[in-house]
Amino acid sequence: MPYLAGNNGKPEGLFTGYYEPQLKGSRGRGGRYVVPLYGRPADLVTVDLGLFREDWRGTNIAGRVRNGALRPYPTRGEIEAGALNGLKRGDGSPLELVWVDDAVDAFFLQIQGSGRIVLDDGSLMRVGYAAANGRPYVAIGRELIRAGALTREDVSMPAIRAWLLAHPAEAPQMMDKDPSFVFFRPLPPPASPDDGPPGAEGVALMPGRSLAVDRKFLPLGLPVWLDAEDPVTTGARLQRLMIAQDTGGAIRGPVRGDVFWGHGAEAAEKAGRMRSSGRYWILLPRAVAERRVATS
């Protein structure tokens, strides 16, 4: 049975998009490949607070243990300044998983959570989300608006990227305004070329059908019917069945979603332009819906 989701009685929410970017890299540092992508540090501790209290379900924190207490992990700026120098991954291997040639591409890869790295020997390496430093995600588009660099009407992923590339001296400081930092892990080759990386549900994401949601409000695996503004065609609607299969640092609230669009230029275009008002219906089995009515 369908149930229209709402936030304090308001059914409209924000829907954005994400994709699997492609970068150029090398397994060793050298030449133009000087920007590291890190694996999960051995001292990073993540905690699912829902294991301790039911009302904390869907909330996670991360940090490092110091003198028997969990302390906040370094911020993006601190990590970029060398706060993790000398650390290893849990298996004792170097923290640097792979080296890429562009800091802006690496920044957007962290926002997307997974990607494809074309290595200098011609092979392909896929990386996916392993962990995060537990710091809150800050949208630098909002910071660029506040600084007067972009207008609210013009802000988009392509516009943010263009500003960062056009202002190389200011770009590192602007990116550091987002204190969150993502660590990666190697992924096996996809079963099908069109398969996305594994989402939080542990299965391959489906382009145009997988939705990242806030687990405080929606369980993974839940089917939902989405009705939102189409990100490409003005005046058109994006209306389709989706599956809640992933999460994201910026996805917060009962009517909030992030549509996975796949990989390639078309996926990047849709994801970069999607900032759509919309709503969704959660689809529950009749037996579950009837139990909810009986106990309400």
C-alpha positions as CSV (number, residue, x, y, z in Angstrom):
1,M,0.0,0.0,0.0
2,P,1.3,3.5,-0.8
3,Y,1.9,6.1,1.9
4,L,2.9,9.7,1.0
5,A,6.0,10.7,3.0
6,G,5.9,14.0,4.8
7,N,8.0,16.3,6.9
8,N,5.7,17.8,9.6
9,G,2.9,17.7,7.2
10,K,4.8,18.9,4.1
11,P,5.2,16.3,1.4
12,E,7.7,18.3,-0.8
13,G,11.4,17.8,-0.3
14,L,14.7,18.1,-2.1
15,F,16.1,15.4,-4.5
16,T,19.6,15.6,-5.9
17,G,21.7,13.2,-7.9
18,Y,25.0,11.4,-7.8
19,Y,27.1,9.3,-10.1
20,E,30.3,7.2,-10.4
21,P,33.1,9.6,-11.7
22,Q,36.1,8.5,-13.7
23,L,39.6,9.8,-12.7
24,K,43.2,9.2,-14.0
25,G,45.6,7.7,-11.6
26,S,48.6,5.6,-10.7
27,R,49.5,3.0,-8.0
28,G,52.6,4.9,-7.3
29,R,53.3,8.6,-6.6
30,G,55.2,10.4,-9.4
31,G,54.9,12.9,-12.2
32,R,51.4,14.4,-12.3
33,Y,50.0,11.8,-9.9
34,V,50.5,13.5,-6.5
35,V,47.0,13.5,-5.0
36,P,46.4,10.5,-2.7
37,L,43.2,8.6,-2.2
38,Y,43.4,7.0,1.2
39,G,42.3,3.6,2.5
40,R,40.7,3.3,5.9
41,P,43.2,4.2,8.6
42,A,43.8,1.5,11.3
43,D,43.0,3.9,14.1
44,L,39.6,5.0,12.7
45,V,36.7,3.8,14.9
46,T,33.1,3.9,13.7
47,V,30.1,3.5,16.0
48,D,26.5,2.6,15.1
49,L,24.7,4.5,17.9
50,G,21.5,2.5,17.0
51,L,23.1,-0.5,18.8
52,F,23.0,1.5,22.1
53,R,19.6,3.3,21.9
54,E,16.6,2.7,19.6
55,D,16.1,6.5,19.2
56,W,19.6,6.8,17.8
57,R,18.9,4.3,15.0
58,G,20.5,5.3,11.7
59,T,23.0,7.6,13.4
60,N,26.8,6.9,13.2
61,I,29.8,8.6,14.6
62,A,33.5,8.2,14.0
63,G,36.7,9.1,15.8
64,R,39.9,7.7,17.3
65,V,40.5,6.5,20.8
66,R,42.8,8.6,23.0
67,N,43.4,7.7,26.7
68,G,40.4,5.4,26.7
69,A,38.0,8.0,25.2
70,L,36.7,8.4,21.7
71,R,37.8,11.7,20.3
72,P,36.9,13.4,17.0
73,Y,38.9,12.4,13.9
74,P,41.0,15.1,12.1
75,T,39.1,17.3,9.7
76,R,39.7,17.5,5.9
77,G,42.0,20.5,6.4
78,E,44.0,18.7,9.1
79,I,44.3,15.6,7.0
80,E,45.4,17.6,4.0
81,A,48.0,19.2,6.2
82,G,49.5,15.9,7.2
83,A,47.5,14.7,10.3
84,L,47.6,11.1,9.0
85,N,51.2,11.0,7.9
86,G,52.8,7.7,8.9
87,L,49.6,5.9,9.5
88,K,48.8,2.5,7.9
89,R,45.7,0.6,7.0
90,G,44.4,-2.2,9.2
91,D,46.4,-4.8,7.2
92,G,49.7,-2.8,7.6
93,S,49.7,-1.6,4.0
94,P,50.3,2.1,3.2
95,L,47.4,4.5,3.7
96,E,47.7,5.7,0.1
97,L,45.5,3.4,-2.0
98,V,46.1,5.1,-5.3
99,W,47.4,8.5,-6.6
100,V,45.4,10.7,-8.9
101,D,46.3,13.8,-11.0
102,D,43.7,16.3,-9.9
103,A,42.7,17.5,-6.4
104,V,39.3,18.8,-7.5
105,D,38.5,15.4,-9.1
106,A,39.5,13.8,-5.8
107,F,37.3,16.2,-3.8
108,F,34.2,15.4,-6.0
109,L,35.0,11.6,-5.8
110,Q,34.7,11.9,-2.0
111,I,31.3,13.6,-2.4
112,Q,30.1,10.9,-4.8
113,G,31.5,8.1,-2.6
114,S,32.8,5.8,-5.4
115,G,34.5,6.0,-8.8
116,R,36.6,4.4,-11.5
117,I,40.3,5.1,-11.8
118,V,42.0,4.7,-15.2
119,L,45.5,3.8,-14.2
120,D,48.6,4.8,-16.2
121,D,49.2,1.2,-17.2
122,G,45.8,1.2,-18.9
123,S,44.0,-1.0,-16.3
124,L,40.9,0.0,-14.5
125,M,40.5,0.3,-10.7
126,R,37.2,0.8,-9.0
127,V,37.1,2.3,-5.5
128,G,34.2,2.5,-3.1
129,Y,33.3,4.1,0.2
130,A,35.1,2.4,3.1
131,A,34.5,4.9,5.9
132,A,34.4,8.6,6.7
133,N,36.0,10.8,9.4
134,G,32.7,11.5,11.1
135,R,32.8,15.2,10.6
136,P,29.6,16.8,9.3
137,Y,29.3,17.4,5.5
138,V,29.3,21.0,4.5
139,A,28.1,21.9,1.0
140,I,30.7,24.3,-0.4
141,G,28.1,25.5,-2.9
142,R,26.5,27.2,0.0
143,E,29.9,28.7,1.0
144,L,30.4,30.0,-2.5
145,I,27.0,31.7,-2.4
146,R,27.8,33.2,1.0
147,A,31.1,34.5,-0.4
148,G,29.3,36.1,-3.4
149,A,31.2,33.8,-5.9
150,L,28.0,32.1,-7.2
151,T,24.3,33.0,-7.0
152,R,21.7,30.6,-5.6
153,E,20.2,30.3,-9.1
154,D,23.5,29.4,-10.7
155,V,24.9,27.0,-8.2
156,S,25.3,23.4,-9.5
157,M,28.0,20.7,-9.5
158,P,29.4,22.0,-12.9
159,A,29.4,25.6,-11.7
160,I,31.2,24.7,-8.4
161,R,33.8,22.6,-10.4
162,A,34.3,25.5,-12.8
163,W,34.9,28.0,-10.0
164,L,37.4,25.7,-8.3
165,L,39.4,25.1,-11.5
166,A,39.4,28.8,-12.3
167,H,40.7,29.8,-8.8
168,P,43.5,27.3,-8.1
169,A,45.0,29.5,-5.3
170,E,41.7,29.8,-3.4
171,A,40.3,26.3,-4.2
172,P,42.1,24.3,-1.4
173,Q,40.8,26.7,1.3
174,M,37.3,26.5,-0.1
175,M,37.3,22.7,-0.3
176,D,38.6,22.6,3.3
177,K,35.4,24.4,4.4
178,D,33.9,20.9,4.2
179,P,35.5,19.1,7.1
180,S,34.2,15.7,6.1
181,F,36.6,13.3,4.5
182,V,36.0,9.9,2.9
183,F,38.3,6.8,2.8
184,F,38.1,4.3,0.0
185,R,38.5,0.5,-0.6
186,P,39.2,-1.4,-3.8
187,L,36.1,-2.9,-5.4
188,P,36.0,-6.0,-7.6
189,P,35.1,-5.6,-11.3
190,P,31.4,-5.3,-11.9
191,A,29.3,-8.3,-13.0
192,S,27.9,-6.1,-15.7
193,P,29.5,-2.9,-17.2
194,D,26.4,-0.9,-16.3
195,D,26.4,-2.1,-12.6
196,G,27.1,0.6,-10.1
197,P,29.2,0.2,-7.0
198,P,27.8,-1.5,-3.9
199,G,25.5,0.9,-1.9
200,A,24.9,0.8,1.8
201,E,22.5,-2.1,1.3
202,G,25.5,-4.2,0.0
203,V,24.2,-4.7,-3.6
204,A,25.2,-3.0,-6.8
205,L,23.4,0.3,-7.4
206,M,21.1,0.5,-10.4
207,P,21.4,3.6,-12.6
208,G,18.2,5.6,-12.4
209,R,16.6,3.3,-9.9
210,S,18.7,3.4,-6.7
211,L,18.0,6.1,-4.2
212,A,20.1,7.3,-1.3
213,V,17.9,8.1,1.8
214,D,18.2,9.0,5.4
215,R,18.1,5.7,7.4
216,K,16.6,7.4,10.4
217,F,13.4,7.5,8.4
218,L,13.5,4.9,5.7
219,P,14.9,1.3,5.9
220,L,17.2,0.1,3.1
221,G,15.5,-2.1,0.6
222,L,12.2,-0.2,0.7
223,P,10.5,0.5,-2.6
224,V,9.3,4.1,-3.2
225,W,7.5,5.9,-6.0
226,L,9.3,9.1,-6.8
227,D,7.7,12.2,-8.4
228,A,10.2,15.0,-8.9
229,E,11.2,17.7,-11.4
230,D,13.2,16.2,-14.2
231,P,16.9,17.4,-14.0
232,V,17.3,17.8,-17.7
233,T,14.0,18.6,-19.4
234,T,12.3,21.8,-18.1
235,G,8.7,21.2,-17.1
236,A,9.0,17.4,-17.3
237,R,8.5,15.1,-14.3
238,L,10.7,12.3,-13.2
239,Q,8.2,9.6,-12.1
240,R,9.4,6.1,-11.4
241,L,9.8,3.2,-9.0
242,M,13.0,3.5,-6.9
243,I,14.6,1.3,-4.3
244,A,16.2,2.8,-1.1
245,Q,19.7,1.3,-1.4
246,D,22.2,3.8,-0.2
247,T,22.9,6.7,2.2
248,G,24.9,9.9,2.0
249,G,26.4,12.5,4.3
250,A,24.1,15.2,2.9
251,I,21.0,13.2,2.8
252,R,19.1,14.2,5.9
253,G,15.4,14.3,6.6
254,P,12.2,12.3,5.9
255,V,11.6,13.7,2.4
256,R,15.1,13.8,1.0
257,G,16.8,11.6,-1.6
258,D,19.8,11.3,-3.9
259,V,19.2,9.5,-7.3
260,F,22.1,7.4,-8.6
261,W,22.6,8.0,-12.3
262,G,25.4,5.6,-13.2
263,H,28.7,6.5,-14.8
264,G,29.8,8.5,-17.9
265,A,29.1,11.9,-19.3
266,E,25.3,11.6,-19.4
267,A,25.2,10.4,-15.8
268,A,27.5,13.3,-14.7
269,E,25.2,15.8,-16.5
270,K,22.1,14.5,-14.8
271,A,23.6,14.3,-11.4
272,G,25.3,17.7,-11.6
273,R,22.1,19.4,-12.6
274,M,19.6,17.6,-10.3
275,R,18.3,19.8,-7.6
276,S,14.7,19.0,-7.8
277,S,11.6,19.6,-5.7
278,G,9.6,16.4,-5.4
279,R,7.9,13.9,-3.2
280,Y,7.7,10.1,-2.8
281,W,5.3,7.4,-1.6
282,I,6.7,4.5,0.4
283,L,5.2,1.2,-0.7
284,L,4.5,-1.2,2.2
285,P,3.1,-4.8,2.0
286,R,-0.6,-4.9,2.8
287,A,0.0,-7.0,5.9
288,V,2.6,-4.5,7.3
289,A,0.3,-1.5,6.5
290,E,-2.7,-3.2,8.2
291,R,-0.5,-3.8,11.4
292,R,0.5,-0.2,11.4
293,V,-3.2,0.9,11.2
294,A,-4.2,-1.5,14.0
295,T,-1.5,-0.3,16.3
296,S,-1.8,3.4,15.6
